[in-house]
Amino acid sequence: MDRMKLLNEDKNPFYKHAEIQLFLAYEGKNIVGRIAAITNANHNAIHKDKVGFFGFFESINNQDVANKLFDEAVKWLKTKGMTDIRGPVNPSTNDEVGLLVDAFDMPPVILMTYNPPYYQQLIENYGFKKEKDLLAYILHHDTYASEKLTRMQQIVRDRKGITIRALNFKDAKQFKADVKTLKEIYNAAWQPNWGFVKMTDEEFDFLANDLKTIAEPKLTIIAEIKGKPVGFALSLPDINQSLIYNKNGGILGAVWCLFTKKKKIDLTRIIVLGVLPEFQSSGVDAVLYHEIGETAFDLGMPKGEASWILEDNEMMKRGLETTMKGEVYKTYRIFQKAI
């Protein structure tokens, strides 16, 4: 998502229940760091806490610079009545989150963060402690597309009467109805998860319309049982693999690379996969994973990244590790500190 659009308090509906204050650090006339301090009233109401957040953190490798940035964020959050600071979130857990703490030799996948290794030390030296790790799994078609999985998911389809359909991006009325369905499943499926905050109708529409410009319709699917939507999956082609060729930056260069380097994309990121609570042990997730994997493979993407997954989400981890033969290959960390 465009950073200016994400930070725009007039256009992004997130700020109808949240506040943000941006800070820049200067050394002479040069910008050497930045940070955002964020409050989220919906988070505080749901989790009954007074946690504020920091995000969009960047700094040169200088502890004094980082400390001054955190000092300003903490000072502002205290004026808002917050007792803890957590992050990085950019600007919420429904957006890009976490600090990369390993696998620095690998480029970031679409809508995932990247940072130099020294950021962890800057954050921990200020007194932050680990709050939660978020995991990214790598999936390979030649590993997970086993005869056993294919047979198992087909049995589930037949027994449960599961049908899969892709979203219709061209029919505005149907797309709007499908987005409403996705929102209902998303909010119900993720509600028990750590740190989760339900998205408002406006927030979900804002995100859906933004992702629509880069999504592959065939990789946005809904699972239904007897016509009732029970789960969905959204997977995005890793357009970063095309954009990396845009050496000079700029919009025209980006558009050119997206068209001319499209065949370089061999990975899709499974950004969201959710199943209604009453169907979460019925195998619907395996059907969705299989459908996404086979469709992506047919589109020339034999690799997938499932991210991010909470380190203690045992149900999701078990499915990825035992059913899909996935392996954790990147770790992102959320930090917290009392203020």
N, C-alpha and C positions, 0 to 999 in steps of 0.2 A: 504494500500500500504506500502511496505517496506520503512522505513524511510531513509535508506541509498540510496535507489534507487531514492526516491523523492528528496533528497538533492543533488544528483550527477549531477553536472553541465555539465558533458560530456554525460550523458545518458538521462536526462530529457529535452525534447525539450522546456519546459517552459523557460529555461534559454537562449534561443536564442533571446528572447526579454526582459529578466529580469536579474537582478543581485541580489546576496544574500551575506551577510556577517554574519558569525556566531561568537557569543561571549559566553564565559564561565566565570562565577564568581567563584572565589576560596576563601576559608577560610583555610589558611594553605595549606595543600595538598588535602583538600576535595573540591569537586565541590558542590557549594551551589545554583547555578542558571545558566540559559542559556537564550539566546534570539537570534533571527535572524532579521536582518534588510534587507528589500527587496524593490527593485524598479521594476516597471512593466511598460515598455515603451508603451506597447499596451493599458494598462489602461489609462495612461496619455494622449495618443493620442485620444482615444475614448471619454473620459470624459472631456478633455481639462482642466486638473488640474495638480497640482504638488504634489499629494498625494503619500507618501511613506508608507511602511507597516512594522509592526512587527509581528512575529509569533514564533511558537515553544517555547513559554515562559513557563519557569518553575522556581520556586524560593522557598526557605525556607520562613517561615513567618517572614521576616525581611525587613522593609521598606528601610533600607540603601542598602541592596543587590539589591532589585528591582530597586531603584533609579539609582544605578550605571549601571545596565543593560540597563535601558531606556536611560540614559545619553549617553552611547556608541552608541546605535542604532540611537538616534537623531543626534549625532555628525556625524556619517557616512552618514545619509540621507541628512544632510545639504550640505555635500561635493558633493552630487549628484544633488543639486539644488532643493530639495524638500522643501515645505513650511508647510506640515502637515504630521502627522503620524497617521495611522489607523490600527486597528487590534483587536484581533489576527486573522491572516489568515495564513494557513500553506501549501503552501506559497501563494495561491491565492484563490479567491472566487470560483474557480472550484474544490477546494480541501476541506479539513476540515477547518471549520471556526467557530469563535465565542467563547465566554467565557460563560460557564454554570453559570447561576445566581440563579437557584432554583433547586428543585428536586434532591438534593445531595444524597439522600438515594437510588436513583435508579442507576443501572449500565448503562454505556454507550452502546448504540446500535452501530452496525457496522458502522465504518467510521464517527462517531460523537465524539465530544470532551468530556473530563471530566477534572475537576480540583477541588481542595479544595475550600471551600467558601471564604477563606481569600484572594484569588487572586483578587477578585473584589475591595477590599479595597486597596490593593497594587497599583492597576492600577489607581483607582480614586484619591488616595492620591498624585499621580504624576501629576495630573491635567487633566487627560482624562475625557471626557464627553461621554455620550451615543450618538452614531450616528444612530444605527439601531438595532432593536431586530429581531431575527429569531426564529420562532416557530416550535415546534415538536408536532404533533397531534397523539393521540393514537386512534386506530380503533379496534372495536371488531366485529367479524363476526355475532354474535347473535344480534347485534344492527343495523348494516348497511345493512345486507342482508334481507331487508324487502321485502314484496310482492310488495309494491309500487315501490321501486327502481328496482326490477327485471322486473316489467312490463314496467316501464318508459324507461329503457335502451334498452329493446327489441323493443319498439316502435321506438326509435331513430335508432336502427340498421336497422329495416325494412324500415323506411322512407328514410334514407340516403343511404341505401345499404352498410352499414359498415361491413367489414369482419376483423377478427383478425387472425394474424398468429404469431407464435413464431419464433425467430431467429434460424437459422440452424448453430449450433456451429461446426458441423463436416465437412461441406462443406466449405473449405477455401475460394473458389472463391465467394460463396454466402455470407459468413460471411463478407468478405471485402466489398461487395456491400451494405450489410445491414448497416454496420458501417458508410459508406458514407451517407446513407439515414438518419440515426440517427443524425449524425453531422449537416446535413442541417436543420433538424427539430429543433434540440436543439438550434442552433445559431439564427434561425428565431424566435422561440417561446420565448426565454429569452431576446432578444435584448432590449426591453423597460424597463427591470427590473433594479432597483437600483444596481449600482456597477458591472453590468454584463460586462464581456469581452469575446468576441468570442474566441473559441478555434481554434487554427490552425489545419490543417490536421494532422500534426505530433503529436500534443498534444492529439488530440482525439484518434488517433490510439494507442498512448502510454497508455492512460487510458483504452481503450477498451481491449487491450491485457492483461493488468494487472487484470482488473475485470473479465475477462473471466475465470480465474482460480478459482474464488469463486462463480461465478454466477450460478443460476439455469436456464437453457435454457427456461423452461416453463414460467418463470417469467420475461422474456425479450420479449416484444410483440410489434408488429406494427399494427396500425389501418389503413385500406385502404378503399377508396371509389372509386369504379370502377377501381381498380388496382392502384390508386394513393395513396402513403403513406401520411397520413395527421396528424398522431400523433404516439407517442410511450410511453411506460412505462418500466422502469427498476426497479425491486425490488430484493433485496438481502436477502437471509436468514440471520438472525442475528447469525452468527457463533461465536460471542462473548459468547453466551450462552453455547457453547461447550468449547471454549478456556479457560473459567474461571476455568475449572477443571485441567488445565495445571499448577499445583501449583509450579513446579520446573522450569518452563520456558523451552526454547530450542525448536528447530525445530522438533525433533523426538516426544517430548511430545505433541506438537501442532498437528502434523499429527495424532497421536494416539487418541487424544481427538476428533478431527474432525470426525474420523471414529466410535469411540465407544460411543460418546455422541451426535450423530446426532439427536437422538430422543428427546433430551432435548430442541431442537429448536422449539419454538411455536410462533415465531414472525418473520415477514419479514419487512424490511424497504423499503418503496417506495422512492427510492433515486432520481428518475427523472420521471416526467410525463409532456410531452409537446405536444402541439397541434399547428399546423400552425395558424398564426393570423387570416386568413380568415375563419377558422373553429372553433374558440374558443368559440363561443356562440351556437354551434350546438348540444351539448350534447355528443361529442366524448369523453370528459374527463370522463363522467359518465360511458360510456361503458368500457373505459380502467380500471377505478377503480373497476368496477364490475368484469371484467374478471380476474384482478390480485387477487382480494379478494377471488373469488371462486376457482381459481387455487391453491392459497396458502392454503386455507382451505382443499382442497383435498390432499395436500401434508403434512398435519398435523400442519399447522400454522394458528390458528384461530385469531391471533392478528396481527396488523400491525402498523407501525409507518410511518407517512408521514412527511418527514423532508428533508431540512428545508424550511419553508415558510416565506417570508417577512411579517412583521407585517402589512404592508399597501397594501398587495396584496389581495384586497377585493374579486376579482373573485375567486381566489383559496380558500380563507378562506370560502367563501359562499358555495362553492361546498363541502368542507370537513365538514362544520358544519351543513348545512341543508340537503344535500343529503346523506352524509356518516355518519352523527351523530357522527363525531369525536370531541374530546375535546383536548384543549391545555394542555399538561402535563409537558412540559419542555420549558425553554426559554434560548436562547443563545444571547449574546450581542456583538456588534461591537462598539468599542470605537474610538474616534478621538481627536487629540490635535494639535493646531497650534504650529509650532516650529520656 
